Amino acid sequence: MSTASIDRGRITARVPVQVQETLEMAASMVGATVNQFIVQTALREAERIIEQERLIHLSMRDAEALLKALDNPPLPNEKLLATLQDYAARRNDQTGTINWTPRAKGV
């Protein structure tokens, strides 16, 4: 039987004794070690935060405005057209690269 090597990191924290006792009590109530409890709880909260931050929350009015703009996009203005022409001139279709040099910084 072969065993796969699992890379592991280490997280440590110093907490007041009262916090440690609370964590120990909660861990024992769910039948987990303190380490298991902390990792499971922290991971669950981290996943919740990541999911929450990935969502875009719009009011009904803003959502309607976004959908309207997607359904009826404005015509490109002169600046956008000039940018697209500049991009097309710099683009190398053979390599998929763009010949780009930075602009001089304004004073």
C-alpha angles and dihedrals in degrees: 000000000000124000123213117228112238118203110227134190127205128232120186131179135184112218136172114271091249090057091048092051091049091050091048091050094049092046092051091049091059095039097249136121116253089251092051091046094050094045094046093046095044092047092050091050092045091053090048092051093047092050092047092051093049092058122086113219115206132177116240090256093051092046091052091049091050093050091046091052091049092049094044109026116189118253114264113267125224094267092054092047091050090049092050091050090049090050092049091050093051098041119102107207091192096061102020090235133125124227098230134168124178120253120245112267117253118240 
